[in-house]
Amino acid sequence: MSRARTWLLIGPAMILGGLILMVAFGPRAGRAAQEGLDEPADPLRTHIVVVCPPAEPCKPRGVPVSKVACDMDLRGVAIVVASGTRTRCDRVAKP
């Protein structure tokens, strides 16, 4: 086999090897990543942003966060909601 032909076969062989590794280790890596992303119950997550559009019932927005984070989120949400909409931070009821 010539040297040029050898180099031509290395590319497809490496792609095939990469695909085999992704199939073999991909699901395990996905599970490990998901476990890292799952957040444990945190006692500091006490507040949630509540959005009250005019003539509609109030709805919570997002996930429970700390009081400081809720205040920061509140300012960002107030910018993007329609005018006349009230926003506030409410304390989350304990389960």
LOKOL-627938 format. One line per 8 residues: number of its first residue (from 1); for each residue x, y, z of N, C-alpha, C. Coordinates in Angstrom, 1 decimal, always signed. Layout:
// LOKOL-627938
NUM = X:Y:Z:X:Y:Z:X:Y:Z  ...;
This chain:
// LOKOL-627938
1 = +0.9:-1.2:+0.0:+0.0:+0.0:+0.0:+0.9:+1.2:+0.0  +0.6:+2.2:-0.8:+1.4:+3.4:-0.9:+1.1:+4.3:+0.3  +2.1:+5.2:+0.5:+2.0:+6.2:+1.6:+0.8:+7.1:+1.4  +0.5:+7.5:+0.2:-0.6:+8.4:+0.0:-2.0:+7.7:+0.3  -2.1:+6.5:-0.1:-3.3:+5.7:+0.2:-3.5:+5.5:+1.7  -2.4:+5.3:+2.4:-2.5:+5.1:+3.8:-3.1:+6.4:+4.5  -2.6:+7.6:+4.1:-3.1:+8.8:+4.6:-4.6:+9.0:+4.2  -5.0:+8.5:+3.1:-6.4:+8.7:+2.7:-7.3:+7.8:+3.5;
9 = -6.8:+6.7:+4.1:-7.6:+5.8:+4.9:-7.7:+6.2:+6.3  -6.7:+7.0:+6.8:-6.7:+7.4:+8.2:-7.9:+8.3:+8.6  -8.3:+9.2:+7.7:-9.4:+10.1:+8.0:-10.7:+9.3:+8.2  -11.2:+8.5:+7.3:-12.4:+7.7:+7.6:-12.3:+6.8:+8.8  -11.1:+6.3:+9.0:-10.9:+5.4:+10.2:-11.1:+6.2:+11.5  -10.6:+7.4:+11.5:-10.7:+8.2:+12.7:-12.1:+8.7:+12.9  -12.9:+9.0:+11.9:-14.3:+9.3:+12.0:-15.1:+8.1:+12.5  -14.8:+7.0:+12.0:-15.5:+5.8:+12.4:-15.2:+5.5:+13.9;
17 = -13.9:+5.7:+14.3:-13.5:+5.5:+15.7:-14.2:+6.5:+16.6  -14.4:+7.7:+16.2:-15.0:+8.7:+16.9:-16.5:+8.4:+17.1  -17.2:+7.9:+16.1:-18.6:+7.5:+16.2:-18.8:+6.4:+17.1  -17.9:+5.4:+17.1:-17.9:+4.3:+18.0:-17.8:+4.8:+19.5  -16.9:+5.7:+19.7:-16.7:+6.2:+21.1:-17.9:+7.0:+21.5  -18.5:+7.8:+20.6:-19.7:+8.5:+21.0:-20.9:+7.6:+21.4  -21.0:+6.5:+20.6:-22.1:+5.6:+20.9:-21.8:+4.9:+22.2  -20.6:+4.5:+22.4:-20.2:+3.8:+23.6:-20.3:+4.6:+24.9;
25 = -19.8:+5.8:+24.9:-19.6:+6.6:+26.1:-20.6:+7.8:+26.2  -21.4:+8.1:+25.1:-22.3:+9.2:+25.1:-23.4:+9.1:+26.2  -24.1:+8.0:+26.3:-25.1:+7.9:+27.3:-24.6:+8.0:+28.7  -23.4:+7.5:+29.0:-22.9:+7.6:+30.3:-22.5:+9.1:+30.6  -21.9:+9.8:+29.6:-21.6:+11.2:+29.8:-22.9:+12.0:+30.0  -23.9:+11.7:+29.3:-25.2:+12.4:+29.4:-25.8:+12.3:+30.8  -25.7:+11.0:+31.3:-26.2:+10.8:+32.7:-25.4:+11.6:+33.7  -24.1:+11.6:+33.6:-23.2:+12.3:+34.5:-23.5:+13.8:+34.4;
33 = -23.7:+14.3:+33.2:-23.9:+15.7:+33.1:-25.3:+16.1:+33.7  -26.3:+15.2:+33.6:-27.6:+15.5:+34.2:-27.5:+15.5:+35.7  -26.8:+14.6:+36.2:-26.6:+14.5:+37.7:-26.0:+15.8:+38.2  -25.0:+16.3:+37.4:-24.4:+17.6:+37.8:-25.3:+18.8:+37.7  -26.3:+18.7:+36.8:-27.2:+19.8:+36.6:-28.4:+19.8:+37.6  -28.7:+18.6:+38.1:-29.8:+18.5:+39.1:-29.4:+19.3:+40.3  -30.3:+20.1:+40.7:-30.0:+21.0:+41.9:-30.7:+20.4:+43.1  -30.0:+20.3:+44.2:-30.6:+19.8:+45.4:-31.5:+20.8:+46.0;
41 = -32.4:+20.4:+46.9:-33.3:+21.4:+47.5:-32.4:+22.3:+48.4  -32.6:+23.5:+48.2:-31.8:+24.5:+49.0:-32.6:+25.3:+49.9  -32.3:+25.4:+51.2:-33.1:+26.2:+52.1:-33.1:+27.7:+51.8  -32.1:+28.2:+51.0:-32.0:+29.6:+50.6:-32.9:+30.0:+49.5  -33.5:+29.0:+48.8:-34.4:+29.3:+47.7:-35.8:+29.6:+48.3  -36.0:+30.8:+48.7:-37.2:+31.2:+49.4:-38.2:+32.1:+48.7  -37.8:+32.7:+47.6:-38.6:+33.7:+46.9:-38.8:+33.3:+45.4  -39.9:+33.8:+44.8:-40.1:+33.6:+43.4:-40.8:+34.9:+42.8;
49 = -40.4:+35.2:+41.6:-41.0:+36.3:+40.9:-42.4:+36.0:+40.5  -43.4:+36.9:+40.8:-44.8:+36.8:+40.4:-45.1:+37.9:+39.5  -45.7:+37.6:+38.4:-46.1:+38.6:+37.3:-47.7:+38.7:+37.3  -48.2:+39.9:+37.4:-49.6:+40.1:+37.5:-50.0:+41.0:+36.3  -50.4:+40.4:+35.1:-50.9:+41.2:+34.0:-52.2:+41.8:+34.3  -52.6:+43.0:+33.7:-53.9:+43.6:+34.0:-55.0:+42.6:+33.6  -56.0:+42.6:+34.4:-57.2:+41.8:+34.2:-56.9:+40.3:+34.0  -55.8:+39.8:+34.6:-55.5:+38.4:+34.6:-55.0:+38.0:+35.9;
57 = -55.1:+36.7:+36.3:-54.6:+36.3:+37.6:-53.1:+36.3:+37.6  -52.5:+36.5:+38.7:-51.1:+36.5:+38.9:-50.5:+35.1:+38.7  -49.3:+35.0:+38.1:-48.7:+33.7:+37.9:-47.2:+33.8:+38.3  -46.7:+32.8:+38.9:-45.3:+32.7:+39.3:-44.5:+32.6:+38.0  -43.3:+33.1:+38.0:-42.4:+33.0:+36.8:-41.0:+32.6:+37.3  -40.5:+31.5:+36.7:-39.2:+31.0:+37.0:-39.3:+30.0:+38.1  -38.1:+29.9:+38.8:-38.0:+28.9:+39.9:-37.7:+29.6:+41.2  -37.9:+29.0:+42.3:-37.6:+29.7:+43.6:-36.1:+30.0:+43.7;
65 = -35.7:+31.2:+44.1:-34.4:+31.7:+44.3:-34.3:+32.4:+45.6  -33.1:+32.9:+45.9:-32.9:+33.7:+47.2:-33.5:+35.0:+47.0  -33.7:+35.7:+48.1:-34.3:+37.1:+48.1:-33.6:+38.0:+47.2  -32.2:+38.1:+47.3:-31.4:+39.0:+46.5:-31.6:+38.7:+45.0  -31.5:+37.4:+44.7:-31.6:+37.0:+43.3:-33.0:+37.3:+42.8  -34.0:+37.1:+43.6:-35.4:+37.5:+43.2:-35.5:+39.0:+42.9  -34.9:+39.8:+43.7:-34.9:+41.2:+43.5:-34.3:+41.6:+42.2  -33.1:+40.9:+41.9:-32.4:+41.2:+40.6:-33.3:+40.7:+39.4;
73 = -33.8:+39.5:+39.5:-34.7:+39.0:+38.5:-35.9:+39.9:+38.2  -36.4:+40.4:+39.3:-37.6:+41.3:+39.3:-37.3:+42.5:+38.4  -36.2:+43.1:+38.5:-35.8:+44.2:+37.7:-35.7:+43.9:+36.2  -35.2:+42.7:+35.9:-35.1:+42.3:+34.5:-36.4:+41.9:+33.9  -37.3:+41.3:+34.7:-38.6:+40.9:+34.2:-39.5:+42.2:+34.0  -39.3:+43.2:+34.9:-40.1:+44.4:+34.7:-39.8:+45.1:+33.4  -38.6:+44.9:+32.9:-38.2:+45.6:+31.6:-39.0:+44.9:+30.5  -39.1:+43.6:+30.5:-39.7:+42.9:+29.3:-41.2:+42.6:+29.3;
81 = -41.8:+42.8:+30.4:-43.3:+42.6:+30.5:-44.0:+43.8:+29.9  -45.3:+43.6:+29.6:-46.1:+44.7:+29.0:-46.3:+45.8:+30.0  -46.6:+47.0:+29.6:-46.8:+48.1:+30.5:-48.1:+47.8:+31.2  -48.2:+48.3:+32.5:-49.4:+48.0:+33.3:-49.3:+46.7:+34.0  -48.3:+45.9:+33.8:-48.2:+44.6:+34.5:-47.4:+44.9:+35.8  -47.9:+44.3:+36.9:-47.2:+44.5:+38.1:-46.3:+43.2:+38.4  -45.2:+43.4:+39.0:-44.3:+42.3:+39.3:-43.9:+42.5:+40.8  -43.7:+41.3:+41.4:-43.3:+41.3:+42.8:-42.6:+40.0:+43.1;
89 = -41.9:+40.1:+44.3:-41.2:+38.8:+44.8:-42.1:+38.3:+45.9  -42.5:+37.1:+45.8:-43.3:+36.5:+46.9:-42.5:+35.4:+47.5  -42.8:+35.2:+48.8:-42.1:+34.1:+49.5:-42.8:+32.8:+49.1  -42.0:+31.8:+48.9:-42.5:+30.4:+48.5:-43.0:+29.7:+49.8  -44.2:+29.1:+49.6:-44.8:+28.4:+50.7:-43.9:+27.2:+51.0  -43.7:+26.9:+52.3:-42.9:+25.7:+52.7:-43.8:+24.4:+52.4  -43.1:+23.4:+51.9:-43.9:+22.2:+51.6:-44.3:+21.4:+52.8;
